């Protein structure tokens, strides 16, 4: 397991080096989008319109941040279940999305699109939204303000702690991690 302190720009060029279980401390601009925002982004694409942010090389964080207290750029900002975005992810990846940040497993179509496009799926620690917000230095609503916490936001992150869950080779922490756990459990029972 390696540890990287990379910007979003470095992820675009170096991300294929990442392997599952690697730690990534990400800095730069990322975008939030959940279910409702993904539906609207897909509608824009179907109409031949531009999405609210450039997809090429972007990272989407599946989160719906809470309002910010006075002393922070954002309120609690933990990941939501990524599987709810699985119907939309392959198309975005095929359009050049660099990666996604969330929690939980992804379906085979998403994994195939990750491999096909040399992308990456990173996980943030679920239940640690109050900790995650400490790595976010700015937040700006850029689309679909009527969706409230589910609006699309541009975040600036600094050393945002993540780990690689699905790498560009298709290795999946949710498969390998289970196997590793079962192996260790079996050997400790001896």
TORLUMZA-170337 format. One record per residue (C-alpha): residue in three letters; residue number from 1; z, x, y. Coordinates in pm, 1 decimal. Each point is the difference from the previous one (the first is absolute). Layout:
! TORLUMZA-170337
{rest=ALA | nr=NUM | c3=Z | c1=X | c2=Y}
...
***
This chain:
! TORLUMZA-170337
{rest=UNK | nr=1 | c3=0.0 | c1=0.0 | c2=0.0}
{rest=UNK | nr=2 | c3=-112.3 | c1=145.4 | c2=332.0}
{rest=UNK | nr=3 | c3=103.7 | c1=-84.4 | c2=353.8}
{rest=UNK | nr=4 | c3=-240.3 | c1=-32.4 | c2=292.6}
{rest=UNK | nr=5 | c3=54.9 | c1=-44.6 | c2=373.2}
{rest=UNK | nr=6 | c3=-342.0 | c1=-130.0 | c2=101.2}
{rest=UNK | nr=7 | c3=-161.2 | c1=-195.3 | c2=277.7}
{rest=UNK | nr=8 | c3=-227.8 | c1=-294.6 | c2=-68.5}
{rest=UNK | nr=9 | c3=-288.2 | c1=231.0 | c2=96.8}
{rest=UNK | nr=10 | c3=106.1 | c1=253.4 | c2=-264.5}
{rest=UNK | nr=11 | c3=24.1 | c1=-280.5 | c2=-254.8}
{rest=UNK | nr=12 | c3=-369.0 | c1=-75.6 | c2=61.1}
{rest=UNK | nr=13 | c3=-102.5 | c1=352.5 | c2=-99.3}
{rest=UNK | nr=14 | c3=278.8 | c1=110.4 | c2=-233.2}
{rest=UNK | nr=15 | c3=115.4 | c1=-326.7 | c2=-160.6}
{rest=UNK | nr=16 | c3=-195.2 | c1=60.5 | c2=-320.2}
{rest=UNK | nr=17 | c3=243.7 | c1=283.7 | c2=-77.4}
{rest=UNK | nr=18 | c3=289.1 | c1=-243.8 | c2=-30.0}
{rest=UNK | nr=19 | c3=135.9 | c1=-96.0 | c2=-340.9}
{rest=UNK | nr=20 | c3=240.0 | c1=-271.7 | c2=-104.6}
{rest=UNK | nr=21 | c3=366.2 | c1=76.0 | c2=68.0}
{rest=UNK | nr=22 | c3=-94.4 | c1=225.8 | c2=296.7}
{rest=UNK | nr=23 | c3=199.5 | c1=-60.1 | c2=317.6}
{rest=UNK | nr=24 | c3=-188.5 | c1=-49.2 | c2=325.7}
{rest=UNK | nr=25 | c3=154.5 | c1=2.1 | c2=346.0}
{rest=UNK | nr=26 | c3=-275.2 | c1=-168.5 | c2=198.7}
{rest=UNK | nr=27 | c3=-57.3 | c1=30.1 | c2=376.0}
{rest=UNK | nr=28 | c3=-260.8 | c1=-170.1 | c2=215.4}
{rest=UNK | nr=29 | c3=-144.7 | c1=-347.0 | c2=48.4}
{rest=UNK | nr=30 | c3=17.3 | c1=-266.0 | c2=-269.7}
{rest=UNK | nr=31 | c3=-50.3 | c1=-377.6 | c2=12.8}
{rest=UNK | nr=32 | c3=205.7 | c1=-287.8 | c2=-133.9}
{rest=UNK | nr=33 | c3=-167.5 | c1=-292.4 | c2=-173.2}
{rest=UNK | nr=34 | c3=128.3 | c1=-254.3 | c2=-249.1}
{rest=UNK | nr=35 | c3=-155.6 | c1=-299.7 | c2=-174.9}
{rest=UNK | nr=36 | c3=-90.5 | c1=-215.7 | c2=300.5}
{rest=UNK | nr=37 | c3=-140.2 | c1=294.6 | c2=195.2}
{rest=UNK | nr=38 | c3=-207.7 | c1=111.5 | c2=-300.2}
{rest=UNK | nr=39 | c3=-150.7 | c1=-348.9 | c2=-25.9}
{rest=UNK | nr=40 | c3=-100.3 | c1=15.3 | c2=366.4}
{rest=UNK | nr=41 | c3=-138.8 | c1=352.6 | c2=-31.8}
{rest=UNK | nr=42 | c3=-213.1 | c1=-115.1 | c2=-294.2}
{rest=UNK | nr=43 | c3=-122.8 | c1=-299.5 | c2=203.7}
{rest=UNK | nr=44 | c3=-103.2 | c1=234.6 | c2=282.6}
{rest=UNK | nr=45 | c3=-188.9 | c1=220.7 | c2=-245.7}
{rest=UNK | nr=46 | c3=-173.3 | c1=-304.1 | c2=-154.1}
{rest=UNK | nr=47 | c3=-113.1 | c1=-103.6 | c2=350.0}
{rest=UNK | nr=48 | c3=-138.7 | c1=348.5 | c2=62.1}
{rest=UNK | nr=49 | c3=266.7 | c1=73.4 | c2=261.2}
{rest=UNK | nr=50 | c3=206.3 | c1=313.4 | c2=44.1}
{rest=UNK | nr=51 | c3=352.4 | c1=10.4 | c2=-144.9}
{rest=UNK | nr=52 | c3=289.6 | c1=52.6 | c2=245.4}
{rest=UNK | nr=53 | c3=15.8 | c1=372.9 | c2=-79.5}
{rest=UNK | nr=54 | c3=-245.3 | c1=254.3 | c2=-142.6}
{rest=UNK | nr=55 | c3=25.3 | c1=-20.5 | c2=-380.2}
{rest=UNK | nr=56 | c3=-152.9 | c1=344.0 | c2=-67.7}
{rest=UNK | nr=57 | c3=283.5 | c1=236.1 | c2=-94.7}
{rest=UNK | nr=58 | c3=271.2 | c1=-246.1 | c2=109.4}
{rest=UNK | nr=59 | c3=327.7 | c1=-65.5 | c2=-178.5}
{rest=UNK | nr=60 | c3=133.3 | c1=-354.0 | c2=-25.9}
{rest=UNK | nr=61 | c3=373.8 | c1=-50.2 | c2=-37.3}
{rest=UNK | nr=62 | c3=81.1 | c1=-329.4 | c2=-168.5}
{rest=UNK | nr=63 | c3=290.7 | c1=-92.3 | c2=224.6}
{rest=UNK | nr=64 | c3=113.1 | c1=-270.9 | c2=238.9}
{rest=UNK | nr=65 | c3=242.3 | c1=171.1 | c2=235.5}
{rest=UNK | nr=66 | c3=285.1 | c1=-184.6 | c2=163.4}
{rest=UNK | nr=67 | c3=41.5 | c1=-5.6 | c2=379.8}
{rest=UNK | nr=68 | c3=122.2 | c1=326.2 | c2=144.7}
{rest=UNK | nr=69 | c3=349.3 | c1=61.1 | c2=129.4}
{rest=UNK | nr=70 | c3=10.5 | c1=158.2 | c2=345.4}
{rest=UNK | nr=71 | c3=49.5 | c1=355.0 | c2=-124.0}
{rest=UNK | nr=72 | c3=-283.7 | c1=7.6 | c2=-258.5}
{rest=UNK | nr=73 | c3=-379.1 | c1=-38.3 | c2=9.5}
{rest=UNK | nr=74 | c3=18.6 | c1=-257.3 | c2=-280.6}
{rest=UNK | nr=75 | c3=248.4 | c1=-196.4 | c2=-207.2}
{rest=UNK | nr=76 | c3=40.8 | c1=22.0 | c2=-374.8}
{rest=UNK | nr=77 | c3=-335.4 | c1=90.8 | c2=-152.9}
{rest=UNK | nr=78 | c3=14.2 | c1=8.6 | c2=-377.6}
{rest=UNK | nr=79 | c3=-297.1 | c1=-40.5 | c2=-234.5}
{rest=UNK | nr=80 | c3=-104.6 | c1=-331.4 | c2=-148.2}
{rest=UNK | nr=81 | c3=-138.4 | c1=-55.0 | c2=-349.7}
{rest=UNK | nr=82 | c3=-343.3 | c1=160.5 | c2=-7.6}
{rest=UNK | nr=83 | c3=-143.6 | c1=-212.7 | c2=-279.3}
{rest=UNK | nr=84 | c3=-45.2 | c1=-289.3 | c2=243.1}
{rest=UNK | nr=85 | c3=-269.5 | c1=207.0 | c2=174.8}
{rest=UNK | nr=86 | c3=-183.7 | c1=87.2 | c2=-323.6}
{rest=UNK | nr=87 | c3=-276.8 | c1=-259.1 | c2=59.2}
{rest=UNK | nr=88 | c3=-90.8 | c1=176.6 | c2=326.9}
{rest=UNK | nr=89 | c3=66.8 | c1=367.8 | c2=-70.5}
{rest=UNK | nr=90 | c3=-315.2 | c1=92.2 | c2=-198.5}
{rest=UNK | nr=91 | c3=-231.1 | c1=-112.2 | c2=280.0}
{rest=UNK | nr=92 | c3=201.4 | c1=185.7 | c2=263.5}
{rest=UNK | nr=93 | c3=6.4 | c1=311.9 | c2=-215.8}
{rest=UNK | nr=94 | c3=-377.2 | c1=-24.1 | c2=-46.2}
{rest=UNK | nr=95 | c3=-29.2 | c1=-16.2 | c2=380.4}
{rest=UNK | nr=96 | c3=184.9 | c1=333.1 | c2=24.0}
{rest=UNK | nr=97 | c3=369.1 | c1=-89.9 | c2=15.5}
{rest=UNK | nr=98 | c3=188.5 | c1=325.6 | c2=-56.8}
{rest=UNK | nr=99 | c3=302.6 | c1=-153.4 | c2=-162.8}
{rest=UNK | nr=100 | c3=263.3 | c1=-265.6 | c2=-19.6}
{rest=UNK | nr=101 | c3=378.1 | c1=6.2 | c2=28.6}
{rest=UNK | nr=102 | c3=217.6 | c1=-260.9 | c2=-165.1}
{rest=UNK | nr=103 | c3=211.4 | c1=-56.2 | c2=-307.8}
{rest=UNK | nr=104 | c3=-72.5 | c1=-101.5 | c2=-355.9}
{rest=UNK | nr=105 | c3=-284.6 | c1=12.9 | c2=-245.7}
{rest=UNK | nr=106 | c3=-370.7 | c1=-53.1 | c2=73.0}
{rest=UNK | nr=107 | c3=-263.4 | c1=-167.1 | c2=-216.3}
{rest=UNK | nr=108 | c3=-280.7 | c1=181.3 | c2=-179.4}
{rest=UNK | nr=109 | c3=-264.0 | c1=-92.7 | c2=259.7}
{rest=UNK | nr=110 | c3=208.7 | c1=171.2 | c2=270.0}
{rest=UNK | nr=111 | c3=57.8 | c1=306.8 | c2=-217.1}
{rest=UNK | nr=112 | c3=-373.9 | c1=21.6 | c2=-72.4}
{rest=UNK | nr=113 | c3=-76.8 | c1=-23.8 | c2=373.8}
{rest=UNK | nr=114 | c3=257.2 | c1=272.0 | c2=76.5}
{rest=UNK | nr=115 | c3=-171.6 | c1=234.9 | c2=-245.4}
{rest=UNK | nr=116 | c3=-352.8 | c1=-101.1 | c2=107.3}
{rest=UNK | nr=117 | c3=82.6 | c1=77.7 | c2=363.3}
{rest=UNK | nr=118 | c3=237.7 | c1=295.4 | c2=-37.6}
{rest=UNK | nr=119 | c3=279.8 | c1=-195.7 | c2=166.4}
{rest=UNK | nr=120 | c3=374.0 | c1=-11.1 | c2=-65.8}
{rest=UNK | nr=121 | c3=274.3 | c1=-260.0 | c2=-34.0}
{rest=UNK | nr=122 | c3=335.4 | c1=104.5 | c2=142.0}
{rest=UNK | nr=123 | c3=329.5 | c1=-176.9 | c2=-47.2}
{rest=UNK | nr=124 | c3=282.8 | c1=-34.2 | c2=247.1}
{rest=UNK | nr=125 | c3=350.3 | c1=-69.5 | c2=-121.5}
{rest=UNK | nr=126 | c3=56.5 | c1=-373.3 | c2=-25.6}
{rest=UNK | nr=127 | c3=323.9 | c1=-123.7 | c2=154.8}
{rest=UNK | nr=128 | c3=9.9 | c1=291.7 | c2=242.6}
{rest=UNK | nr=129 | c3=-172.1 | c1=-164.1 | c2=298.2}
{rest=UNK | nr=130 | c3=277.8 | c1=100.1 | c2=236.8}
{rest=UNK | nr=131 | c3=-48.9 | c1=362.8 | c2=-105.8}
{rest=UNK | nr=132 | c3=-380.7 | c1=-20.5 | c2=18.6}
{rest=UNK | nr=133 | c3=7.5 | c1=-119.2 | c2=361.2}
{rest=UNK | nr=134 | c3=161.9 | c1=327.9 | c2=100.9}
{rest=UNK | nr=135 | c3=-331.4 | c1=176.4 | c2=-77.0}
{rest=UNK | nr=136 | c3=-200.4 | c1=-237.8 | c2=221.3}
{rest=UNK | nr=137 | c3=-33.0 | c1=119.3 | c2=357.8}
{rest=UNK | nr=138 | c3=-223.4 | c1=-274.0 | c2=141.3}
{rest=UNK | nr=139 | c3=-121.7 | c1=-347.7 | c2=-88.7}
{rest=UNK | nr=140 | c3=-272.0 | c1=-206.2 | c2=164.7}
{rest=UNK | nr=141 | c3=-136.7 | c1=-339.2 | c2=-109.3}
{rest=UNK | nr=142 | c3=-379.9 | c1=38.7 | c2=-8.7}
{rest=UNK | nr=143 | c3=-116.9 | c1=-322.5 | c2=-169.8}
{rest=UNK | nr=144 | c3=103.0 | c1=-347.4 | c2=-111.2}
{rest=UNK | nr=145 | c3=311.4 | c1=-19.2 | c2=219.0}
{rest=UNK | nr=146 | c3=45.6 | c1=-364.2 | c2=-106.9}
{rest=UNK | nr=147 | c3=99.0 | c1=127.5 | c2=-346.7}
{rest=UNK | nr=148 | c3=327.8 | c1=137.1 | c2=137.2}
{rest=UNK | nr=149 | c3=143.9 | c1=264.5 | c2=-229.6}
{rest=UNK | nr=150 | c3=-324.4 | c1=-10.7 | c2=-202.2}
{rest=UNK | nr=151 | c3=-221.0 | c1=89.9 | c2=297.1}
{rest=UNK | nr=152 | c3=-196.5 | c1=322.6 | c2=-25.4}
{rest=UNK | nr=153 | c3=190.0 | c1=279.9 | c2=167.8}
{rest=UNK | nr=154 | c3=-89.4 | c1=358.4 | c2=79.6}
{rest=UNK | nr=155 | c3=293.6 | c1=222.4 | c2=-87.9}
{rest=UNK | nr=156 | c3=55.7 | c1=362.9 | c2=82.1}
{rest=UNK | nr=157 | c3=206.3 | c1=157.9 | c2=-274.8}
{rest=UNK | nr=158 | c3=172.9 | c1=337.0 | c2=-12.1}
{rest=UNK | nr=159 | c3=99.3 | c1=145.7 | c2=-337.3}
{rest=UNK | nr=160 | c3=-13.4 | c1=-343.9 | c2=-165.2}
{rest=UNK | nr=161 | c3=141.4 | c1=54.9 | c2=-353.2}
{rest=UNK | nr=162 | c3=-232.7 | c1=-116.5 | c2=-278.9}
{rest=UNK | nr=163 | c3=-90.5 | c1=88.2 | c2=-355.5}
{rest=UNK | nr=164 | c3=-333.1 | c1=-8.6 | c2=-181.1}
{rest=UNK | nr=165 | c3=-20.5 | c1=-298.7 | c2=-234.9}
{rest=UNK | nr=166 | c3=-372.5 | c1=7.9 | c2=-87.3}
{rest=UNK | nr=167 | c3=-198.0 | c1=315.8 | c2=64.8}
{rest=UNK | nr=168 | c3=-374.4 | c1=44.1 | c2=47.9}
{rest=UNK | nr=169 | c3=-37.4 | c1=83.9 | c2=-369.5}
{rest=UNK | nr=170 | c3=141.3 | c1=-339.5 | c2=-101.8}
{rest=UNK | nr=171 | c3=336.7 | c1=127.1 | c2=-120.7}
{rest=UNK | nr=172 | c3=252.8 | c1=-280.2 | c2=44.7}
{rest=UNK | nr=173 | c3=372.2 | c1=59.9 | c2=45.5}
{rest=UNK | nr=174 | c3=73.7 | c1=-348.7 | c2=-131.9}
{rest=UNK | nr=175 | c3=-164.3 | c1=91.5 | c2=-332.5}
{rest=UNK | nr=176 | c3=103.0 | c1=366.8 | c2=-20.8}
{rest=UNK | nr=177 | c3=349.6 | c1=-67.7 | c2=129.6}
{rest=UNK | nr=178 | c3=65.3 | c1=-259.1 | c2=-269.0}
{rest=UNK | nr=179 | c3=-128.4 | c1=233.9 | c2=-270.8}
{rest=UNK | nr=180 | c3=213.3 | c1=286.0 | c2=130.3}
{rest=UNK | nr=181 | c3=307.5 | c1=-223.8 | c2=11.7}
{rest=UNK | nr=182 | c3=-54.0 | c1=-121.5 | c2=-357.9}
{rest=UNK | nr=183 | c3=-50.0 | c1=357.8 | c2=-122.4}
{rest=UNK | nr=184 | c3=319.2 | c1=116.5 | c2=168.9}
{rest=UNK | nr=185 | c3=191.8 | c1=-300.4 | c2=-129.3}
{rest=UNK | nr=186 | c3=-119.7 | c1=64.1 | c2=-356.6}
{rest=UNK | nr=187 | c3=88.2 | c1=371.3 | c2=12.9}
{rest=UNK | nr=188 | c3=348.4 | c1=-71.3 | c2=140.5}
{rest=UNK | nr=189 | c3=66.4 | c1=-246.5 | c2=-281.6}
{rest=UNK | nr=190 | c3=-42.6 | c1=276.0 | c2=-259.3}
***
